[in-house]
Amino acid sequence: MVPGRTYLLVQVLEHVHDPQAIPALIALLETPGIEPLLAMTLVHALGQYPDARVVPPLIAALASSYVQVYEEAVNALSSLGQVALPELIAALDVEEETLATPRVRRALLSMIPFPGEQLIAALAVGSEAQAEQIMAVLLAKGSEAAPVLVTSLVHPDERVQGYVRRILTRMEGRIIVPALLEVLHYPTLRPAVEELLHRYSQEAISPLVHLLGDPERGDVAAAILLNLGPAVLPSLVPGLDDANSAAQARARSIIVNLVHHDPDVLSHMVHLFSSPLPQRAREELLAVLTNELAEVSIPVLLAGLEDVYLLEGVSEAFVRLIQKHSVQSDSALNGLFAALRIAERQRGAKIVLVNAGGEAVPGLINLIADSDQVLAQAARDILRDIGVAAFPAIWAASSDVSNRARREAALNTFRRMPSVEIKDGLVEHLMGDKLEDISMALGLLLERIADEASLPRANQEMVQALLEHVQTQGEERTTRRIIALLLLVGGSDVASHMAWGLYHYHEHPGHQEQLTQAFLLLGKEAEAVLLEILRYRTASPQLLAEVVGVLGMMTPHPDVYEYVRGISTAAPSIYQTSMTPAERQAVALRALGGLLVGGHLNSLTLQSRLMSSLYGSAEHELYSVLLGKPYGPAITKLENDLRTAQYEYEKDRRQLVLQLGVLEHQKEVLEEENQQLEAQYQQLEATNRRLIESNQRLQEMLRSMPGARTR
């Protein structure tokens, strides 16, 4: 061998690809002491021939101590695939592992496609040592070998079945579970598959839940999950949240059956509320608790009252049970009332009963005067927080004079309700058509207003809330009833609150005029309040007009007369400087109208005001008109005289215009004649100058003649 030439010859034979070269290449490879680089080249060349003759020398090359050589042999054998497979499987039949054995396994692992079925078939005929090597290959192949291994669980040869089970039990759950789930719907495989899924339950539960909506495998997945027991419960949440109704139904069925098999599961189920749940899953869980498991869920829900993290879910479940109006509803309410006596559950029970609202009121009203003060106080607190829905029961209890303790407890509960929260409910009852609702609203409102009367005016919230409703809402009947209620209460405080309502809601006047006119029925107590509004410099012109009109009806106060003076264009100093003349006049007319309606401007008063006013002023003329003095005919005569004078003036003006026109014409004629004379004069002047010049020339000619000189 010539090293350089031999190496080149091998490369040529590799490219020629002639099978006749195989014996020569094999012989060259088996040459003792061959250089590693040449051996690697020969292995690579043999790997290009899909011929069974090349397999033995390549397998022999796996035992080489040179990395390049045996690595090239591994690649060559794996690329030969089915050609090399029988020899490679046979090479695994060794009692003890040799240097080449792991390289044989690597060659098998690298084959594409992987010969899984042939390897499993070899398990049936090979030795135990060979089977161990084949199992090692299949185990190392992992997820690619898993499907063929799973289908071989029912292999006709029991020996193969045993090997397959040994391999599958050695694999990681994340590798084998997907393959097991793929054949879940095959009846023949189901027992073996289910057994393995139980073994890998931790990895299998979540994928099984995702299969609940599968039309072929859903029922089997549900059965396996049920057999796995309570451990599956937290993982069923995605099934409950699945948009597929079949998945939801199967998940619910699993939960129900788990509870029936083991009642302790119910406690774990309720604890699912301790962490945020998807909306659909939450709804399904609540539905199971309040429907299929309604008969057994109440004790566990009551225990859940002790855990603050469960309260929201437990509360919603209780509310749904109560609203069903069934036997379970009564049991739920009685359980909650009993929980109020248990310190650890009282806070949770109070929250649930408040959320239950009106459904819980009949039972609570009987507890507000209980001998157990803690229980009674808890019941009163709950009714206070329930608010409007508790009104009928509180009104009935407060009207029952035969049970003074309960009556006082009911009134105390009502007094503790925030005015802002109950105002709308009271007004809603007040505007109703039922007499009992109106009576209840009036009674409770009067009670609340009377109770607040001892407080500072700023803390008298109910009257302010009612006035806010009047000014911001447009319902006429409700407004009339609220105003009637305020008039029934009366007093300076009500008058001040009404003024506050006019001030603070002047931008949303609502029923401002009706509210202003209500001052007429408050008597003397309202006069000072109205005067204060008149003198309030920032009051709007519209409010001033309404207030001064009402005050004028009540009393002939000097300030009202000052506003009457505003009818003239000159503004008295009492007016805001920002008011326009039109606004001042509108306020003055309302003031005058109020005085007239109130009967304060009789003939004696008008006569006195007329005498005290300045003659010729607008005020003097106003009182004169109000006294009936006939200024109309005099004004008409003056108007007629004025029209006559205007006619005569117009007539004289026209004559003068005509005369002026004639004179203008004459002037134009004279000017024209003057221009003509001027022209003639100019012509005569020119002629005269020419004559003088001619005469001068003639004289000069005469003087120049000799005979003329002698003579």
C-alpha positions in Angstrom: 0.0 0.0 0.0 1.1 3.4 -0.9 -0.6 5.7 1.7 -1.4 8.7 -0.4 -2.3 6.7 -3.5 -4.4 4.1 -1.5 -6.4 6.9 0.2 -7.1 8.5 -3.2 -8.1 5.1 -4.7 -10.6 4.5 -1.9 -12.3 7.8 -2.5 -12.5 7.0 -6.2 -14.1 3.6 -5.5 -16.6 5.3 -3.1 -17.7 7.7 -5.9 -17.8 5.0 -8.5 -20.2 3.0 -6.3 -19.4 -0.4 -8.0 -20.4 -3.4 -5.9 -17.5 -5.3 -7.3 -15.2 -3.1 -5.2 -16.8 -4.3 -1.9 -14.5 -7.3 -1.4 -11.4 -5.2 -2.0 -12.5 -2.5 0.4 -13.4 -5.1 3.0 -10.0 -6.8 2.6 -8.2 -3.5 2.8 -10.2 -2.6 6.0 -9.2 -5.9 7.6 -5.5 -5.3 6.9 -3.6 -5.5 10.2 -2.0 -2.2 11.4 -4.1 -0.1 9.0 -3.8 3.6 9.6 -6.8 5.1 11.5 -7.4 7.8 8.9 -7.4 5.2 6.0 -9.7 2.9 8.1 -12.1 5.8 8.7 -12.1 6.5 5.0 -12.8 2.8 4.2 -15.7 2.6 6.7 -17.2 5.7 5.2 -16.9 4.2 1.7 -18.5 0.9 2.8 -21.4 2.7 4.4 -22.3 4.0 0.9 -23.1 0.4 -0.3 -26.6 -0.9 0.8 -25.2 -4.5 0.7 -25.3 -7.1 3.5 -21.7 -7.9 2.8 -20.5 -4.6 4.3 -22.3 -5.1 7.6 -20.0 -7.6 9.4 -16.8 -5.5 8.8 -18.6 -2.4 9.9 -19.8 -4.1 13.1 -16.2 -5.2 13.6 -15.1 -1.6 13.2 -17.3 -0.7 16.2 -14.7 -2.3 18.4 -11.9 0.0 17.2 -10.1 2.0 19.8 -10.0 5.0 17.5 -12.9 7.4 18.0 -13.0 8.5 14.4 -13.2 4.9 13.2 -16.0 3.6 15.5 -18.0 6.9 15.2 -17.9 6.6 11.4 -19.0 2.9 11.7 -22.0 3.9 14.0 -23.1 6.5 11.4 -22.6 4.0 8.5 -24.6 1.2 10.2 -27.5 3.5 11.2 -27.7 4.9 7.6 -27.9 1.3 6.2 -31.2 0.8 8.2 -32.9 -2.5 7.4 -29.8 -3.8 5.6 -27.8 -3.8 8.9 -30.7 -4.4 11.3 -30.6 -8.2 11.6 -26.8 -8.2 12.2 -27.1 -5.4 14.7 -29.8 -7.2 16.6 -27.7 -10.3 16.6 -24.7 -8.4 17.8 -26.7 -7.6 21.0 -26.8 -11.2 22.0 -23.9 -11.0 24.4 -23.7 -12.3 28.0 -21.4 -9.5 29.0 -21.3 -6.0 27.7 -18.3 -5.4 25.3 -16.7 -2.3 24.0 -18.8 -2.5 20.9 -22.2 -3.2 22.6 -23.2 0.4 23.4 -22.1 1.4 19.9 -24.4 -1.2 18.4 -27.2 0.3 20.5 -26.3 3.8 19.3 -26.5 2.6 15.7 -30.0 1.2 16.3 -31.1 4.4 18.1 -29.9 6.6 15.2 -31.8 4.7 12.5 -34.5 6.6 10.6 -37.2 5.4 10.8 -36.7 3.7 14.2 -37.2 0.0 13.9 -39.4 -0.4 17.0 -41.6 -3.2 15.7 -38.7 -5.3 14.6 -36.9 -4.9 17.9 -40.1 -5.9 19.8 -40.5 -8.9 17.4 -36.9 -9.9 18.3 -37.9 -10.0 21.9 -39.9 -13.1 21.2 -37.0 -15.1 19.8 -33.9 -13.7 21.4 -32.1 -14.8 24.5 -32.6 -13.1 27.9 -29.3 -11.2 27.5 -30.3 -10.0 24.0 -33.7 -9.0 25.3 -32.1 -6.9 28.0 -30.1 -5.1 25.3 -33.1 -4.5 23.1 -35.1 -3.2 26.1 -32.2 -0.8 26.8 -32.5 0.5 23.2 -36.3 0.9 23.4 -36.1 2.6 26.8 -33.4 5.0 25.5 -35.6 5.9 22.5 -38.3 7.2 24.8 -41.3 9.0 23.2 -40.5 7.6 19.7 -40.7 4.1 21.0 -43.6 4.7 23.4 -46.4 4.3 20.8 -45.2 0.9 19.5 -44.6 -0.3 23.0 -48.1 0.6 24.2 -49.7 -1.2 21.2 -47.6 -4.2 22.1 -49.1 -4.5 25.6 -51.5 -7.0 24.0 -48.8 -8.8 22.0 -49.7 -12.5 21.4 -46.5 -13.6 23.1 -46.8 -13.2 26.8 -43.1 -13.1 27.1 -43.1 -10.0 24.9 -45.9 -8.5 27.0 -43.7 -8.9 30.0 -40.7 -7.2 28.4 -42.9 -4.4 27.2 -44.4 -3.8 30.7 -40.9 -3.8 32.1 -39.8 -1.1 29.6 -42.9 1.0 30.2 -42.6 1.0 33.9 -39.0 2.2 33.6 -40.0 5.2 31.4 -40.8 8.7 32.8 -44.5 9.5 33.1 -44.2 12.6 30.8 -43.0 10.2 28.0 -45.3 7.3 28.3 -48.6 9.1 29.3 -49.2 10.8 25.9 -48.8 7.4 24.2 -51.2 5.7 26.6 -53.8 8.4 26.1 -53.7 7.9 22.3 -55.0 4.3 22.6 -57.4 5.0 25.4 -60.4 4.2 23.3 -59.2 0.7 22.3 -61.1 -1.8 24.5 -58.4 -4.5 24.3 -55.8 -2.1 25.6 -57.8 -0.4 28.2 -57.0 -2.6 31.3 -53.3 -2.4 30.7 -53.4 1.3 29.8 -55.5 2.1 32.9 -53.1 0.2 35.1 -50.2 2.2 33.8 -52.1 5.5 34.0 -52.7 4.8 37.7 -48.9 4.2 38.1 -48.3 7.6 36.4 -51.3 9.4 37.9 -49.4 12.6 38.7 -48.6 13.1 35.1 -51.8 11.6 33.7 -54.5 13.6 35.6 -54.2 16.9 33.7 -54.1 15.3 30.2 -57.0 13.1 31.2 -59.0 16.2 32.2 -58.3 17.8 28.8 -59.7 14.6 27.2 -63.1 15.0 28.9 -64.5 16.8 25.9 -63.2 14.2 23.4 -66.2 12.3 21.8 -64.2 8.9 21.7 -62.1 9.0 24.8 -64.1 11.4 27.1 -66.1 8.7 28.9 -63.0 6.5 29.4 -61.0 9.4 30.7 -63.8 10.3 33.1 -64.0 6.7 34.5 -60.2 6.7 35.0 -60.2 10.0 36.7 -63.0 8.8 39.0 -60.9 5.8 39.9 -57.9 7.9 40.7 -59.9 9.4 43.6 -59.9 12.8 45.4 -56.4 13.7 44.1 -58.0 14.7 40.8 -60.2 17.3 42.3 -58.0 20.4 41.8 -57.1 19.4 38.3 -60.8 19.2 37.3 -61.1 23.0 37.2 -60.0 23.2 33.5 -62.7 20.7 32.8 -65.3 22.8 34.5 -64.0 25.8 32.6 -64.1 24.0 29.2 -66.3 25.6 26.6 -67.3 22.1 25.6 -70.6 21.3 27.4 -69.7 17.5 27.4 -66.4 18.2 29.2 -68.2 20.3 31.8 -70.9 17.6 32.3 -68.3 14.9 32.8 -66.2 17.0 35.2 -69.4 17.7 37.3 -70.3 14.0 37.2 -66.8 13.1 38.5 -67.1 15.6 41.4 -70.6 14.3 42.4 -69.5 10.7 42.3 -66.3 11.4 44.3 -68.4 13.1 47.0 -70.9 10.2 47.0 -68.0 7.8 47.4 -66.2 9.9 50.0 -68.0 12.7 51.7 -64.7 14.2 52.9 -64.1 15.2 49.3 -66.7 17.9 49.7 -64.4 19.8 52.0 -61.6 19.8 49.5 -64.1 20.9 46.8 -65.1 24.0 48.9 -61.5 24.8 49.4 -61.1 25.3 45.7 -62.6 28.8 46.3 -59.5 29.8 48.2 -57.7 30.7 44.9 -59.1 32.6 41.9 -61.1 30.4 39.6 -62.1 31.0 35.9 -65.6 32.3 35.6 -67.1 29.2 34.0 -65.4 26.9 36.4 -66.7 29.0 39.3 -70.2 28.9 38.0 -70.1 25.1 37.5 -68.7 24.5 41.0 -71.4 26.7 42.5 -74.0 24.9 40.5 -72.8 21.5 41.7 -72.8 22.6 45.3 -76.3 24.1 45.1 -78.0 21.5 43.0 -76.6 17.9 42.9 -74.9 18.3 46.3 -77.3 20.7 47.9 -78.4 18.1 50.5 -74.9 17.5 51.8 -73.1 20.7 51.1 -74.5 22.9 53.9 -72.4 21.6 56.8 -69.2 22.0 54.8 -70.2 25.5 53.7 -70.9 26.4 57.3 -67.4 25.2 58.2 -66.0 27.3 55.3 -67.3 30.5 57.1 -64.2 30.2 59.3 -61.8 30.7 56.4 -61.6 34.2 55.1 -60.2 33.0 51.8 -63.3 30.9 51.2 -65.9 33.5 52.2 -66.6 34.9 48.7 -67.4 31.5 47.2 -69.2 30.2 50.3 -71.3 33.3 50.4 -72.4 33.0 46.8 -73.2 29.3 47.3 -75.4 30.1 50.4 -77.2 32.9 48.6 -78.1 30.6 45.7 -79.3 27.9 48.1 -81.4 30.5 49.9 -82.9 31.9 46.7 -84.1 28.4 45.7 -86.9 28.5 48.3 -86.6 24.8 49.0 -86.0 22.7 52.0 -82.3 23.3 51.7 -83.0 27.1 51.7 -84.5 26.8 55.2 -81.7 24.6 56.3 -79.1 27.1 55.0 -80.8 30.0 56.8 -81.1 28.1 60.1 -77.5 27.0 59.8 -76.4 30.6 59.3 -78.5 31.9 62.2 -76.9 29.2 64.4 -73.4 30.2 63.1 -74.0 33.7 64.5 -73.6 32.2 68.0 -70.2 30.7 67.1 -67.4 33.2 67.4 -65.3 31.7 64.6 -68.1 31.7 62.2 -70.0 34.8 63.1 -68.1 37.2 60.8 -68.6 34.9 57.8 -72.2 34.3 58.6 -72.9 38.1 58.8 -71.4 38.6 55.4 -73.5 35.8 53.9 -76.7 37.0 55.5 -76.1 40.6 54.3 -75.6 39.3 50.8 -78.8 37.2 51.1 -80.7 40.5 51.7 -84.4 40.3 52.1 -84.5 36.5 52.2 -82.8 36.6 55.6 -84.8 39.5 57.1 -87.8 37.6 58.6 -85.4 35.4 60.7 -83.1 38.2 61.7 -85.9 40.5 62.9 -86.7 37.9 65.6 -83.2 37.9 66.9 -82.6 41.7 67.4 -84.0 41.5 70.9 -82.5 38.1 71.8 -81.3 37.6 75.4 -77.9 36.8 73.9 -76.6 40.3 73.5 -73.9 39.2 71.1 -76.4 37.5 68.8 -78.8 40.4 69.1 -76.1 42.9 68.1 -75.0 40.8 65.2 -78.6 40.6 63.9 -79.0 44.4 64.2 -75.7 44.9 62.4 -76.8 42.6 59.5 -80.2 44.4 59.2 -78.4 47.7 59.2 -76.2 46.6 56.3 -79.1 45.0 54.4 -80.7 48.4 54.4 -83.8 49.0 52.2 -84.8 45.4 52.0 -85.2 45.4 55.8 -87.6 48.4 55.9 -90.9 46.4 56.0 -89.8 44.2 58.9 -88.2 47.1 60.8 -91.4 49.2 60.3 -93.6 46.3 61.5 -91.4 45.8 64.5 -91.2 49.5 65.4 -95.0 49.7 65.2 -95.5 46.8 67.5 -95.9 48.5 70.9 -96.6 45.2 72.6 -92.9 44.2 72.3 -91.1 47.3 73.4 -87.7 45.7 73.5 -87.9 44.6 69.9 -89.5 48.0 68.9 -86.5 49.9 70.4 -84.0 47.5 68.8 -85.7 47.9 65.4 -85.7 51.7 65.7 -82.0 51.7 66.8 -81.2 49.5 63.8 -82.9 52.0 61.5 -81.2 55.0 63.0 -77.8 53.4 62.4 -78.4 53.0 58.6 -76.5 55.7 56.6 -78.9 58.2 55.1 -77.2 58.3 51.8 -77.7 54.5 51.4 -81.3 54.4 52.4 -82.6 57.6 50.9 -83.3 56.2 47.5 -85.2 53.2 49.0 -87.3 55.5 51.2 -88.1 57.8 48.3 -89.0 54.8 46.1 -91.5 53.6 48.7 -92.8 57.2 49.1 -93.6 57.4 45.4 -95.3 54.1 45.3 -99.0 53.5 44.8 -99.6 51.2 47.8 -100.8 53.0 50.9 -98.8 50.7 53.2 -95.6 51.6 51.4 -96.3 55.3 51.5 -97.2 55.0 55.2 -94.1 53.1 56.0 -91.9 55.6 54.1 -93.4 58.6 55.8 -93.2 57.0 59.2 -89.5 56.0 58.8 -88.6 59.4 57.3 -90.2 61.3 60.2 -88.5 59.0 62.6 -85.1 59.6 61.0 -85.6 63.4 60.7 -86.7 63.7 64.3 -83.7 61.6 65.4 -81.3 63.9 63.4 -82.9 67.1 64.8 -80.6 67.0 67.9 -77.5 66.8 65.7 -75.6 69.8 64.3 -77.3 71.1 61.1 -74.4 69.8 59.0 -75.0 66.3 60.2 -78.7 66.3 59.5 -78.2 64.2 56.4 -81.8 62.9 55.6 -83.3 66.3 54.9 -80.4 67.2 52.7 -80.7 63.9 50.9 -84.4 64.5 50.2 -83.7 68.1 49.0 -81.0 66.7 46.7 -83.6 64.3 45.2 -86.0 67.1 44.7 -83.5 69.3 42.9 -81.9 66.6 40.8 -84.9 64.3 39.9 -87.8 65.2 37.7 -90.7 63.1 39.1 -93.5 65.5 40.0 -95.4 63.3 42.4 -92.4 62.4 44.4 -91.4 66.1 44.7 -94.9 67.0 46.0 -94.8 64.3 48.6 -91.3 65.2 49.8 -92.2 68.9 50.1 -95.3 67.9 52.0 -93.2 65.9 54.4 -90.8 68.8 54.9 -93.7 71.1 55.6 -95.1 68.6 58.1 -91.8 68.7 60.0 -91.5 72.5 59.7 -89.2 74.6 61.8 -86.2 76.8 61.2 -83.9 73.9 60.5 -86.1 72.7 57.6 -86.2 76.3 56.3 -82.4 76.5 56.4 -82.1 73.2 54.7 -84.4 74.3 52.0 -82.3 77.4 51.5 -79.2 75.1 51.3 -81.0 73.1 48.6 -81.7 76.2 46.6 -78.0 77.4 46.9 -76.2 74.1 46.2 -78.4 73.0 43.3 -79.0 76.2 41.4 -77.2 74.7 38.4 -79.7 71.8 38.5 -82.8 73.7 39.4 -85.2 70.7 39.1 -88.3 71.8 41.1 -86.7 75.0 42.4 -89.8 77.1 42.0 -92.0 74.6 43.9 -89.4 74.5 46.7 -89.2 78.2 46.9 -93.0 78.5 47.0 -93.1 76.0 49.9 -91.6 78.8 52.1 -95.0 80.4 52.1 -96.3 77.6 54.3 -93.4 77.8 56.7 -94.6 81.1 58.2 -92.4 83.6 60.0 -89.6 81.2 60.4 -89.0 81.4 56.6 -88.8 85.2 56.3 -85.3 85.5 57.8 -84.0 82.7 55.6 -85.5 84.3 52.4 -84.0 87.7 53.4 -80.6 86.0 53.8 -80.9 84.6 50.2 -81.8 88.1 48.9 -78.7 89.6 50.4 -76.5 86.7 49.2 -74.5 88.4 46.5 -73.8 85.3 44.5 -77.3 84.1 44.2 -78.5 83.6 40.6 -81.0 86.1 39.0 -83.5 83.3 38.6 -83.3 82.3 42.3 -83.5 86.0 43.3 -86.6 86.5 41.3 -88.3 83.5 42.8 -87.3 84.4 46.4 -88.2 88.0 46.2 -91.6 87.1 44.7 -92.3 84.7 47.6 -91.0 87.1 50.2 -93.2 89.9 48.7 -96.2 87.7 49.2 -95.2 87.1 52.9 -94.2 90.6 54.0 -93.8 94.2 52.6 -90.1 94.3 53.6 -88.1 97.4 52.5 -85.7 95.1 50.6 -88.6 94.0 48.4 -89.5 97.6 47.6 -85.8 98.2 46.8 -86.0 95.4 44.2 -89.3 96.9 42.8 -87.3 100.1 41.9 -85.4 98.0 39.5 -88.2 98.4 36.9 -86.5 101.6 35.9 -83.3 101.5 33.9 -81.3 103.0 36.7 -80.2 100.1 39.0 -80.4 100.5 42.8 -77.2 99.7 44.8 -78.9 96.6 46.2 -78.5 94.8 42.9 -75.5 92.7 41.9 -73.3 94.6 39.5 -73.1 91.5 37.2 -76.9 91.5 36.5 -78.1 92.7 33.1 -80.9 95.3 32.8 -83.2 92.6 31.6 -82.4 90.4 34.7 -82.9 93.4 37.0 -86.3 94.1 35.4 -87.3 90.5 35.7 -86.5 90.4 39.5 -88.3 93.8 40.0 -91.5 92.5 38.3 -91.5 89.4 40.5 -91.0 91.6 43.6 -93.9 93.8 42.5 -96.1 90.8 41.7 -95.3 89.3 45.2 -96.4 92.5 46.9 -99.6 92.7 44.9 -100.5 89.0 45.4 -99.7 89.4 49.1 -102.2 92.4 49.3 -99.5 94.7 50.6 -100.0 97.4 47.9 -103.5 98.8 48.8 -104.6 102.3 47.9 -103.3 103.9 51.1 -99.9 102.3 50.7 -99.7 103.2 47.0 -100.7 106.8 47.8 -98.0 107.0 50.5 -95.4 105.5 48.2 -96.5 107.9 45.4 -96.1 111.0 47.7 -92.7 109.8 48.9 -91.3 109.2 45.4 -89.7 111.7 43.1 -92.1 113.3 40.6 -91.3 112.2 37.1 -89.3 109.1 38.2 -90.2 105.7 37.0 -91.3 104.7 40.6 -93.6 107.7 40.7 -95.1 106.8 37.4 -95.5 103.1 38.5 -97.5 104.1 41.6 -99.6 106.5 39.6 -100.5 103.8 37.1 -101.3 101.4 40.0 -103.6 104.1 41.5 -105.5 104.3 38.2 -104.5 107.8 37.1 -105.5 108.5 33.3 -102.1 109.1 31.8 -103.3 107.3 28.6 -105.5 110.1 27.1 -102.8 112.8 27.8 -100.2 110.7 26.1 -102.5 110.1 23.1 -103.1 114.0 22.8 -99.4 114.6 23.0 -98.9 112.0 20.3 -101.6 113.6 18.1 -100.1 117.1 18.6 -96.7 115.7 17.8 -98.0 114.1 14.6 -99.7 117.5 13.5 -96.5 119.5 14.2 -94.6 116.9 12.2 -97.0 117.2 9.3 -96.8 121.1 9.2 -93.1 120.9 9.4 -92.9 118.5 6.6 -95.2 120.7 4.5 -93.1 123.8 5.1 -90.0 121.8 4.4 -91.4 120.7 1.0 -92.3 124.3 0.0 -88.8 125.5 0.9 -87.4 122.7 -1.1 -89.4 123.8 -4.2 -88.4 127.5 -3.7 -84.8 126.5 -3.3 -85.1 124.5 -6.5 -86.4 127.6 -8.5 -83.7 129.8 -7.1 -81.1 127.2 -7.9 -82.4 127.2 -11.5 -82.4 131.0 -11.7 -78.9 131.0 -10.4 -77.8 128.5 -13.0 -79.4 130.7 -15.8 -77.7 133.8 -14.5 -74.4 132.1 -14.2 -74.8 130.9 -17.8 -75.7 134.5 -19.0 -72.8 135.8 -17.0 -70.5 133.3 -18.7 -71.8 134.4 -22.1 -71.2 138.1 -21.3 -67.8 137.3 -20.0 -67.1 135.6 -23.4 -68.4 138.6 -25.3 -66.4 140.9 -23.1 -63.3 138.8 -23.9 -64.0 139.0 -27.6 -64.5 142.8 -27.5 -61.3 143.2 -25.5 -59.5 141.2 -28.1 -61.0 143.2 -31.0 -60.2 146.5 -29.2 -56.6 145.3 -28.8 -56.4 144.5 -32.4 -57.8 147.9 -33.4 -55.3 149.7 -31.2 -52.5 147.7 -32.7 -53.7 148.4 -36.2 -54.0 152.1 -35.4 -50.5 152.1 -34.0 -49.1 150.5 -37.1 -51.0 153.0 -39.3 -49.6 155.9 -37.4 -46.1 154.6 -37.8 -46.7 154.2 -41.5 -47.9 157.7 -41.8 -44.9 159.0 -40.1 -42.6 157.2 -42.2 -44.0 158.7 -45.5 -41.8 161.8 -46.8 -44.7 163.8 -48.0 -46.4 163.4 -44.8 -43.5 164.9 -43.0 -43.4 168.0 -45.3 -46.9 168.6 -44.9 
